[in-house]
């Protein structure tokens, strides 16, 4: 079963075109140059429109995973 729906794919495609043209803006109004940031914006917009996109990982889950692996064990 596919993780992302067709609508999400189309949204990412159009967002990448907007980034290439230099018309894609972030929330603060600055021009987006990063490919990863452009994809994140596209998936967020697709989520808001109701497309089939997995939900974002919570910040607490990311934080606990990062800190647990970086601690030195004695």
C-alpha positions, 0 to 999 in steps of 0.5 A, a space after each residue: 500500500 502506498 504511503 503517499 496519495 496521488 494528490 500529495 505527489 502532484 502537490 510536491 511536483 508543483 511546489 518543486 517547480 515554484 522553488 525552481 522559479 524562485 516564487 516559493 516562500 516560507 512562513 516567514 516570507 523568505 524565499 525557499 532554496 532548500 530542496 528538503 524544506 520545499 518538500 516539507 512545505 509541499 507535504 504540509 500543504 497536502 495535509 491541509 488539503 486532506 491528501 493521503 500523507 502520513 502525519 508528522 512525527 512529534 517533536 518529543 519522539 524525535 528528541 528522545 531518540 536523538 538524546 538516547 543514542 548520543 549518551 555515553 555508557 559507562 
